[in-house]
Amino acid sequence: MASAGPEDDAMPRVELTESGWSDDERAAFLRRRRRRNLYTVAALALFALAIYIFAMIKLHELGQMW
């Protein structure tokens, strides 16, 4: 069996083509994606904060803290 060279393991090259989107459509898409990403980050941060607060309350109630 022949050994694989570095070119065999390379990812296929992606060719960029015309998307057909106007500049306004691309800008609107990027705005929506940025907004959706910010909402996702905010939701994850609120979830982490809720877990942290819940853990602090439970630890305090059980006498394991302070």
PyMOL commands that set and color helices and strands:
alter all, ss='L'
color gray80, all
select helices_A, chain A and resi 23-61
alter helices_A, ss='H'
color red, helices_A
deselect
rebuild
show_as cartoon
